[in-house]
Structures are given as C-alpha cells and as structure tokens.
Amino acid sequence: MTYFRYPCPLCMASRRVHSQDRIKPAPQWWKAPCSHIECSLHQLAPYIGKIKSRIAGDLVERYTKSGDLVVDPFAGAGTIPLEATLRGRRAFAADISPYSRILSLAKLSPPPTLNEALKRTESALLEAESLPTPDLRTIPSWVRQFFHPDTLRETLRFAAVARQPGNEFLMACLLGILHHQRPGFLSYPSSHLVPYLRDKKYPSTQFPEMYTYRELRPRLFAKIHRTYRRFERPSSRGVTFRQSAIEHLKMPKRFNALITSPPYMNALDYGRDNRLRLWFINPDLAELKDADIAKRRKTFIDGITRLADKLEKGLTSRGYGVFVVGEEVHRSFYAHPSEVVISIITQRAPSLILRNIIADDIPDVRRTRRECRGIKTEQFLIFQHS
C-alpha cells in the first residue's frame, strides 16, 4: 500500500521538523477550561476528541466575518457549526456518522425555550409509555449488560420515539445520559466517553446501589434543565447538515471559509468508541469493531484528497481553509498527518497558500483511548485562497 510522501513546503531540507519561525504557539487563553462558560448546548452528549468550543469560536472570529458561509465537512460533535451560527455566520456541516448527525441537528435546531423542550419531552415520554413492552431476549447481550432490565425497557421505548424525524434533540439528550457511573445516568457503573463497564472498580457486592433500577423520566428532565442552563439560541437561517462521506458530499458552490477537524488518521475509531450510542440510534447497525489502522490511514488520506479538490473549486477569493490536525510525538511518517495535509493541499489546491501553523498541546483528558497517548499536540494549518 502506497501513501503520500511529498516533501513538506515548511520543512527544513528533508527533515520532518517544521521551521520554528513559521509555527506559532497557541494563545494561552485557549488552554483555560470553558465548560463553565460555554453555551450548554455543547454539553448535550460527549464526543471523543472534539475541539474545545473556546478554540472553535476563536477560529470563527479570526477567519470569517458576519454573514459568511462556514463549511465543516467533518463536523463530529457539531462544535464548529454551532459556534459559527452563534456568531452570526451561516453554516454547512457534514459527517458520515449518524451520531454526528443527531448531535449536530440537535445543537443547531433545539427547541427555542426550556418550556418548549419540557413539553416535547413530556409528550414523547407519554408516547413511549403507550408502546408495547420490549422483549429483552431480542436485545444483544452486550447491550443488556449495561442496564437494569426495567431501565432498559424504559430506555428502549423512549429511543423508539426519539428516532422519529424531528426528534433529534430528544435523542441527543437521551444519548447524553446513557452511560456513566454517576446517579444521574442510566447505566450500571460505566465510563462516560467510551462504553465499558467499571464493575471491577465498583463490584456489585460493595456498591449494590449502583446496580439498582434507574428511572428514565427524572434523569431526562434533569438533563433538559442542564442543557438550558446557559442556553444561546443558534440562528436557524442558512444552516445545513448532510450525513455523507466526503467523497459523496455535494458542497456549496461557493463558501467563505472551511474550518474543520478531520478524524485522527491512526488514533481513534469513532464507530467502536460510540458503539452503545450508535446502537440506540439504529439497532440494525452491525456490531462495530475497530477498523484496521492501515485502513483508517488510507481513509484519512483519501478524504483529504477529495476535500482539497472541493476546496480549490469552492473557496472564495481571500477565504480561509483551517485544518485542525492531531500530531504524535514519535518520528515516523504517520506520526505527522499535518505534513500529509499540507502536501495534499499544496498539490491538489494550488490556489491556497499556507499562511501559518499554530501549535497547541492536547491535555490528557482528551487522550481517552490507549492509542491516543502519543498524541501530544494539535496543529492548526491556516491556508488562504490567493
């Protein structure tokens, strides 16, 4: 299998270290926590490896202006599109993941008020209670192991209602409380991001209260209230989301900026990491396993190549293309995907000029998978149409 090995235009001779005068450190205030001040729609449900809202908002402010159309074809948790709409920009977002579709639509088109959200939730709960009691013998054993049987029955009925078109906000709230060890969540003691039981740390013999029935209704309403704690209503004008792989994505003919964080090409497997939430979104999905690392690398390279072609055609004059790329610490070729991105953009989108690179450390809290421990920095590649 052959991969790109083009020389990086910012590398000194044949070395893989970028010229230090072209790499700028990230602003110190990027490193400050923002979960206590950000729009609480960002906290609807967890998404591994997502960009901080503080950083996404600053990128939108730096490289776009009010009314601009901002494109994010790897939307993930919908952080960049939401920050764009909160700042008066239009947004076109896309992602191949059905979990991304749910989260993005929920954040971009939430009920306008807390009262409206509570009314919709109550109506959905009543509809769910009228459905037949599900037969748990038809549920995969790996799903059953996370829940008390009565909790699972309630959750399955509500999920059936939340899957209906237009109920993405309700589904996102359900996914946000699906698993954790805290009392306000639905599962037995479990990790919050990547689902695995924590029964060794919390054995049922020592923590019996963590294995009892957890009622859906009060936990769901508590989640709704938390979501509207710092609610900012995003603009619904000029907002589009498409669930699509990049090679099939029909992007706008013209757009003012692209700001995106492509999937880490060799560190994260989004299907496996979100497998329990994906199952509740669509039980017909096959059980998900880690994709082969070599396949993920090829998918990353192919995706950036397709995106470069679309960027060359659609980005307006003087518009910016911003790529947020995770970097590893060891000195192999695949440890530096930013060089792959630079090489592909340089060849496939020659009208774009690399203006600078911003380097930012990634805190340990975001390296939640074993394969991510080597990922120490993100590089923000700032291109501009000539």
Long-range contacts (C-beta under 8 A, 24 or more apart in sequence): 1-294, 1-298, 3-297, 3-298, 3-301, 3-333, 3-334, 3-340, 4-301, 4-340, 4-343, 4-344, 5-333, 6-343, 6-344, 6-346, 6-347, 7-343, 8-339, 8-342, 8-343, 9-342, 9-346, 9-354, 10-342, 10-354, 10-357, 11-339, 16-331, 16-333, 16-336, 16-339, 18-357, 22-356, 22-357, 23-356, 23-357, 23-358, 23-359, 23-379, 24-356, 24-357, 24-358, 24-359, 25-358, 25-359, 25-360, 26-55, 26-358, 26-359, 26-360, 26-361, 26-380, 27-58, 29-54, 30-54, 30-55, 30-58, 30-360, 31-360, 31-361, 31-363, 37-230, 38-230, 39-82, 39-86, 39-230, 39-231, 39-232, 40-226, 40-227, 40-228, 40-229, 40-230, 40-231, 41-82, 41-106, 41-107, 41-110, 41-227, 41-231, 41-232, 41-234, 42-77, 42-79, 42-82, 42-107, 43-176, 43-226, 43-227, 44-103, 44-106, 44-107, 44-172, 44-173, 44-175, 44-176, 44-227, 45-77, 45-103, 45-172, 45-173, 45-175, 45-176, 45-277, 46-176, 46-192, 46-193, 47-76, 47-77, 47-99, 47-100, 47-103, 47-274, 48-193, 48-194, 48-268, 48-270, 48-273, 48-274, 48-368, 48-369, 49-76, 49-261, 49-264, 49-268, 49-326, 49-366, 49-372, 50-76, 50-77, 50-79, 50-261, 51-76, 51-79, 51-80, 51-261, 51-324, 52-79, 53-79, 53-82, 53-83, 55-360, 56-80, 56-83, 56-259, 57-83, 57-86, 57-87, 59-259, 59-322, 59-380, 60-84, 60-87, 60-89, 60-259, 61-87, 63-257, 63-259, 63-320, 63-322, 63-382, 64-89, 64-256, 64-257, 64-259, 64-320, 65-256, 68-256, 68-257, 69-238, 69-252, 69-254, 69-255, 69-256, 69-257, 70-255, 70-256, 70-257, 70-258, 70-259, 71-251, 71-252, 71-255, 71-257, 71-258, 71-259, 71-260, 71-314, 72-258, 72-259, 72-260, 73-246, 73-249, 73-251, 73-258, 73-260, 73-307, 73-310, 74-246, 74-260, 74-261, 74-262, 74-263, 74-303, 75-100, 75-104, 75-241, 75-260, 76-100, 76-261, 77-103, 77-104, 78-103, 78-104, 78-106, 78-107, 78-108, 78-241, 80-259, 80-260, 80-261, 81-107, 81-108, 81-239, 81-241, 82-107, 82-108, 82-234, 84-259, 85-234, 85-235, 85-236, 85-239, 86-232, 86-234, 86-235, 88-235, 90-237, 90-238, 90-239, 91-238, 91-239, 91-240, 92-240, 92-242, 92-251, 92-252, 92-255, 93-240, 93-241, 93-242, 94-241, 94-242, 94-243, 94-244, 94-246, 94-249, 94-251, 95-243, 95-244, 96-243, 96-244, 96-245, 96-246, 97-243, 97-270, 97-271, 97-274, 97-278, 98-243, 98-278, 98-281, 98-282, 98-285, 99-175, 99-270, 99-274, 99-277, 99-278, 99-281, 100-243, 101-168, 101-241, 101-243, 102-168, 102-171, 102-172, 102-175, 102-281, 103-172, 103-175, 104-241, 105-168, 105-169, 105-241, 106-168, 106-169, 106-171, 106-172, 106-173, 107-172, 107-234, 108-234, 108-236, 108-239, 108-241, 109-168, 109-169, 109-234, 109-236, 109-239, 110-169, 110-227, 110-231, 110-233, 110-234, 111-169, 112-233, 113-228, 114-224, 114-225, 114-228, 114-231, 117-169, 117-224, 117-227, 117-228, 118-221, 118-224, 120-167, 120-169, 120-170, 121-170, 121-173, 121-220, 121-221, 121-224, 124-158, 124-161, 124-162, 124-167, 124-170, 125-158, 125-216, 125-217, 125-220, 127-161, 128-154, 128-157, 128-158, 128-160, 128-161, 129-157, 131-157, 131-160, 131-161, 133-157, 140-279, 140-287, 142-287, 143-276, 143-279, 145-188, 145-197, 146-179, 146-187, 146-188, 146-190, 146-195, 146-197, 146-276, 147-186, 147-187, 147-188, 148-188, 148-211, 148-212, 148-213, 148-214, 150-213, 151-186, 151-187, 151-213, 151-214, 151-215, 151-216, 154-215, 154-216, 154-217, 155-186, 155-216, 155-280, 158-216, 158-220, 159-280, 163-281, 163-282, 171-280, 171-281, 173-220, 173-223, 173-224, 173-227, 174-220, 174-280, 175-277, 175-280, 175-281, 176-223, 177-219, 177-220, 177-223, 178-276, 178-277, 178-280, 179-276, 181-210, 183-214, 184-219, 184-222, 184-223, 185-214, 185-219, 186-214, 186-216, 186-219, 187-214, 193-273, 193-368, 194-272, 194-273, 194-368, 194-369, 195-275, 195-276, 195-277, 245-303, 246-303, 246-306, 246-307, 247-302, 247-303, 247-306, 249-310, 251-310, 251-314, 252-314, 253-314, 254-314, 254-316, 255-314, 255-315, 255-316, 255-319, 256-315, 256-316, 256-319, 257-315, 257-319, 257-320, 257-321, 257-322, 258-307, 258-311, 258-315, 258-319, 258-320, 258-321, 258-322, 259-320, 259-322, 259-324, 260-307, 260-322, 260-323, 260-324, 261-323, 261-324, 261-325, 262-300, 262-303, 262-304, 262-307, 262-323, 262-324, 262-325, 262-341, 263-296, 263-299, 263-300, 263-303, 264-300, 264-326, 264-337, 264-372, 264-375, 265-296, 265-297, 265-299, 265-300, 265-301, 265-334, 265-337, 265-340, 266-293, 266-296, 266-297, 266-300, 266-334, 266-337, 266-371, 267-326, 267-328, 267-369, 267-371, 267-372, 267-374, 267-375, 268-369, 268-371, 268-372, 269-296, 269-369, 273-369, 297-334, 300-337, 300-340, 301-340, 301-344, 304-340, 304-341, 304-344, 304-345, 305-344, 305-348, 308-344, 308-345, 308-347, 308-348, 308-349, 309-348, 309-349, 311-345, 311-349, 311-352, 312-348, 312-349, 312-350, 312-351, 312-352, 315-351, 315-352, 315-385, 316-385, 317-385, 317-386, 318-384, 318-385, 319-384, 319-385, 320-382, 320-383, 320-384, 320-385, 321-345, 321-349, 321-352, 321-382, 321-383, 321-384, 321-385, 322-380, 322-381, 322-382, 322-383, 323-380, 323-381, 323-383, 324-378, 324-379, 324-380, 324-381, 325-378, 325-379, 325-380, 325-381, 326-362, 326-375, 326-377, 326-378, 327-375, 327-376, 327-377, 327-378, 327-379, 328-374, 328-375, 328-376, 329-374, 329-375, 329-376, 330-374, 335-374, 338-379, 338-381, 341-381, 342-381, 345-381, 345-383, 349-383, 351-385, 351-386, 352-383, 352-384, 352-385, 352-386, 353-383, 353-384, 353-385, 353-386, 354-381, 354-382, 354-383, 355-382, 355-383, 355-384, 356-382, 357-381, 357-382, 358-382
